[in-house]
């Protein structure tokens, strides 16, 4: 099930990008477009949260126990989506997402190898590095052919 969910989520990212680009075009501001997109996302998540039990008590417990960097995911997400929003109209969806994927894979290998952010360690093996090289080759094919 996680594989299908991740494939579906991956397929939705270009859809999100296209929708955000259209919103940006209408509003002429990438920041306002993202603020609206994130606000709509916030409303959906708020509805989902209030339908769960123990949401507030879980939040207060996490506020007391988690490291400060654990709360930065939203800010990092805004940077990633903003980069996508600005790049997609210029580079196109395929090159934009190929570059995003390469950045994700490269950082994932670093995080796995060193166990950053309390993630389990997984060696940066030759096959993983070859995988990144193949993806870089794909970027060149997308860009120049």
C-alpha angles and dihedrals in degrees: 000000000000090000093055092044091051093047090050092047090049090051090052094055095076088045089053090047093051092048092048092048090053091048090049090050091053094046098034090219126093090199095053091045091053092044090056093044092049091045090055089047090049091053091052092048091046090055090048091048096051090052090060124080123238093018095134096043090048090052093052091048091051092048089058099042112032125087117254093248090060089074096057097084093097093052091048089049091054091052092049094047092045091052088050093048093051095042103042097070090050102039102025127239098283098052092039092054094041089057092044090050092049092050090048093049094046093049091043091056091050092047092047094046096051098028092236118180091023093292119149113266118251119175120248091241127192091253092056091049090047087052091057090047091053090050090051088052088052090053090054090050092049093046101044106026 
